[in-house]
């Protein structure tokens, strides 16, 4: 067993591939460890590429103090108040969607706006977290600002060519999948964390962060303690201070229990 680290002010964790098991469940053990953290005054923050609605099931279980949604484009507190948000403009969103419509290399597209979640497939029953999807067929402009647009693209070069047409957009790859997220240039999990740290008077060096994918690297590098799950990408593991067990072995909760002072007191 490692020497225990000082108790952090906050724990930030990604969801898919990190806190969630591969079947998208959260174990009772993980829920209990987070409850112990809360009782010790540690703030719980989730930082996910998911939207607010698709993360709802997990937030009910974990009861976080702050939620970073859409890869950093939207941040809310537990009172459901918006404390930070960034958008892809209406014009840029429609430009992207028009490019997707005319490209044979594009598969499924999902679009997060302020009020809706649009998908380009009609069967939304594949998982209960996403059944609120609204079918969208590109027959007319969406004409809405978007938090993020995720796209199935079979060649990375195509994703970059589309992104390069718009100076205010960035694209992030999802590891092990042909999926790419298009985000506002000034939105990321870490930029959201910086904003939270100012508003909540949290010191970055007193935050422990957990992740598995490309969009977690910056927060793993820059928060006080960065922990990668064993199933995470190599680039993330190289950036991390520690590597914990995989998501399917409740690695986040186990690491907290084994390494953070006072959690079991």
Buried (B, 14 or more C-beta within 10 A) or exposed (E): EEEEBEBBBBBBBBBBBBBBBEEEEBBEEBEEBBEBBBEBEBBBBBBBBBBBBBBEBBBEBBEBBBBBBBBBBBBBBEEEEEBBBBBBBBEBBBBBBEBBEEBEBBBBBBBBBEEBBBBBEEEBEEEEBBEBBEEBEBEEEBEBBBBBBBBBBEEEEBBEEBBEEBEBBBBBBBBEEBBBBBBBEEBBBBBBBBBBBEEBEBEBEBBBBBBBBBBBBBBBBBBBBBBBBBBBBEBBBEBBBBBBBBBBBBBBBBBBBBBBEBBEE
